[in-house]
Amino acid sequence: MTDHATPLDRPRPPSRDTALDEVAVSPGGPAERPGAAAAADAASAGAHTSDGTRPGLDAVPAGVDTSVPHAARIWNFWLGGEDNYPVDRAAGEQTMRVLPEIVDIARHSRAFLERAVRYLVAEAGIRQFLDVGAGLPTVDNTHEVAQRVAPECRVVYVDNDPLVLAHAQELLTSTPEGMTGYVHADARDPEAILRAAAATLDLTRPVGVIMLGVLPFVGDDAEARSIVTRLLDAVPEGSHLAITHSTSAVTGDRVIEAVRQWNAVAPAPYHLRTPGQMAGFFDGLTLLDPGIVSCPRWRPDLISLHGLPEMDEFCALGRK
């Protein structure tokens, strides 16, 4: 492990206990969270009822199927979160048996998000973000990282998971100067995403497009590249694209077997790509140093005496 102790080894965040039923926007200021103290107590205790919910929190949100594992909830489990159900934990533990480093992969991917957003705001001057496939709220969400550097930043989150929608209010806390929005949509429909995002973002000004762990769920290479192209065609020069993607370049057969087992139980198939295939997503962009690398190796804050680990989650940042 590297010495990224701050982003990688955080306590479990408490979950919110209110829900949204539709797309929403926060023009600034934290949302009220009634019953948050009870929620925090339950989360810190790690208590779950037989149906996977926690005492003191809402029942399972409408549209959420707790009998089938879901990627966002499994990822939440690996990050130490509480917004998951027994079926997600079982699937996550199955992957951990084949690929024990998956927890480190999840955390290093999250740490890349923090470093990339911080760079985009502090050095590239980006003040708007479109986070596609945002997943469940955790510590250091995109708007929190961005607004710590520049409070006026605006962020739109996109996801199609009903549980993420139910927890969207936690993503809709903003500084008074900035704004956050949430769009309930599928990554395969860039036009719908862009139409909704335009309510919060000025698409005539540079945007940081964040697509972490999304494209492995689009198996067709041409479709995946089309999604990226259509999003980037809608934003001007000076915009940036950040991507993470799983590979088998480091652990080979072990990660291939982990993906095979994932695909046997998860409703959304997962696909590996090589770093060379990842490069295709950046066609026409300027790939920023250090290029396409394993997540821990992208501009690390600190380097351990033992060096930086290689892992099968690669990342890159490109400028239009």
N, C-alpha and C positions, 0 to 999 in steps of 0.2 A: 504494500500500500504506500501511497505518497503521504505527504504531511498535510493534505487538504482536510485537516481535522474539522475546520469550521463548516464547510458545506457537506462533508461526507458523514459526519458522526453527530447528527442532531437528534434531540429528543423527539418523540412522536408528537406531531401537532394535534391539538384537539380538533374535532370535526364540528361543523356548524349544525344547528338543529332547526333550521328553517328551510323552506324549499321554494323554488321558483317554478312556475308553470309555463313560462314563455321566455323568449329572448328578452334581455334586459340590458340597460345601460346605467352606469353610475357616473354622474357628472362630478364626482369628487366627494371625499368625506367617507369615513367608515360606516358601514351598515350596522344597524342595531342587531344584536344576536340574543334574543330572550332565551333564558335557560342555559347560557353558555357555561356557567360554572358547573352545573350538573353534567353537561356534556363532557367538559374537561375531566371531571372526576372519573366518569365512566371510561373515557378513552385512556387516561393514565393507568387505570386499573386493568385495562385490556379485557374487560368483561364482555362476553357475548352471550346472547340468549340462544336457544336451540335453533332459531331461524336465521342466525347470523347477525341480528341487530344488537345494539348495545342498550342497556337500561338507561332510561332518561332521554333517549333519542327518538325521532320519528319512526314510524313503521316503514317497511320497505316502500320506496317511492313507486308511484305508478309507472308501469312500463319496464321495470327492472325485473329480470328473470334470475332468481337466485339459484336455479337448478343447473345453470350453464355457466361455466367460467367466462370471464370477460377480461380482455387485455388490460384495460385501464385499472381494474380492481386488482389484478395479479401484480401489476407494476406497483400499485399502491402498497400491497403486502410486502414486496421486496424492499421498498423504501422505508418500511417500518410504520406505515400508516394503519389506520383502523377502519377505513372505508372499503371493506371487503367482506366476503361471506365464506362459509366453510368450503364451498365448491372452488372458490378462487384460491384459498389457502392450500387445498389439496393439490390443485394443478401447479401452484407455485412451488410447493415442496417436492413434487415429482420432478420438476425441472432442476431444482437444487440438488437432487440426488445424482443427476447425470452431469450437471454443470454447476458445481458448488460456488463458483465465482460469479454467478448471475447476480447476486446481491451487490457485489462490488461493481459490476457492470452498470446496474441501475443507478447506483450512487455516483459513479464517475460520469455517466451521461448527464445526470442532473447538475453536476459540478461544471460540466462543459457549458450548459445553458447559462449558468451564472456568469462564467468568464466571457462568453460570447456576447451576452447582452451588455455587460459592463463595458466591453470594448466598443460595441456599436454606439453606445450613448456617449461615453467619455472621449473616444478618439475619432469615431466616424461621424459624430454629430447627428445620429439617428434619434428621432423623437417620437416615432410611431412604430408599432409592432403588430403583426398579424401572426398569432400563435395557433397553428393548425394542428389539431390532435393534442390539445392541451393536457388532457387527462385530469385526474382528480387533484384538487388543491393540496399543496404541501408547503413546506417551508421554502422561502425564496422563490415565489412565483415570478413570472416575467415582469409584471408591473411593479412588484416590490423592488426587484433588482434595479430596474430602469429608473424608477422614481426616486430611489435613494441618491442617484447621481444627478438626475434632472427631474424635479417634481412635475414639470409640465408634460411629461411623456404620456402618450395615449396608447392603450393596448386593447386589442380585440382577441378574445379567446374563441376557438372553434372546436367543437367535439360533437359526436353523434351518440354518445352514451347517455341514456336517461338518468343514470346515477350522477354523472358529471353535471347534467342540467339541474338536478335536484340540489347540488352543492354549489351552483354557480354564484350564489350571493357572496361566497367567500372570495371569489375571483373579481367581484365587483366593488371592492374597497379601493378607493383611490385618494391621492392627495387632492386638496381643493383646486390646485392648478391643473391637474391632469384629468384623465377620464379612462374608464375601462368599460368594455362591452363584452357580451357573450352571444355567440351565434350557434344555435343548435342545427348543425348541418353536417353532411358527409363530405370528406375530403375529395371524393370523386365528382363533386359538383362545384368547381371553382367559381362559376358565374354566380351561383346563389350566395356563396360565401362573400364574394366581392360586393354584390349588391347590398347585403346586410351590413358588411363592414364599413361601407361608405357613410353610414349614419354616424360613425365615430371617428373614422380616419379620413384625412384629406389625401386621396389617392393621386393627386397631382404633385405631392411632395414625397421624398424618399421614405420607404417603409422597410423595416426589418422583417422578413418572412421567415418564421421559425417552423421547421418541420422535423421534430425529433421523434424518431421511432414510428413514423407514420407510413412511410413508403414501403417497408417490408410487408404491409398488409395489402399492397397492390401488386399482385404477382406478374401481371403483364408488363414488360419493360416499356413498351410503347405507350401504354396508358399512364404508367407512372411518370414518364417524361412529359407527357402531354399535360398532366395536372400541374407539374412544376412550371412548364412553359406558359400555360394560361394564366397562372397567378403572377408570374414575373412580367408578362406582357402588359399587365394592367397597372404596373407601377413604374415610376420614372427612373432615369439614370441616377446613380447614387444609392439606389436600394440595394439591400443585401439579402442573401439566402443562407440560412444555417440548416444543416442536415446532420442527423445521426442515422446510422444504418448498421444492422448486424451483418457479419461476414463469417466465413470459416477459415480465414487466413491464418489465425493463430492456433486455435485448438482443434481444427480439422474435424475428425469424425465425432468427437464428443459433442460439439455444438450442433452438428448435423443430426445426431441422434436426439438431442434435446428438442430440436425443432420438430423432428418426426413425432415425438411423443406429444408435444404441444398440439400439433395439427390433428392428432387423434382424438383430442378431447375439446379443443376450442372451436367455436363456430366460425371464427375468422382465420383462415389459413395464413401462416407466416412464411416469408420467403427470404432467403439469404441472397446477398449480392456480393460480388468481389469489389475491392477498392477501385478497380478499373471501371466496373459498371457504375459505381457511384460517381465517377468523374463525369459520366454522361449527363448527370443532372446539372452540371455546372458549365455546359457548353455555352459559349457566348459570354460568360462571366470571367472576371479576373479572380482566380483562386488565391486567397490570401495565405501567407506563410502561417504555419508550416505545411500547408496543403492538406491532403487526405491522410489522416493519421488516427491511431488508436486514441480514444477519448482522453486518457490521462496525459497524453503527449501534446495536446493542443494548448500551447501557451500556459503551462502550469504556473500557479502562483508560487509554489515551493517544490523543490526537488529533494526527495529523500536520499539519504546516504546510500541506500540500496538501489537507487535508480527508479525509473518510472516503469510501471508494469505495462505489458502488452496485453490487450484483451480484444475480443471479437465484437467490439462496438466501436465503429470508426466514425469520424466526424470531419466536417469541413465548413468553411465560411467563404462565400464568394461575393464579389461586388459587381453590380450591373453597370 
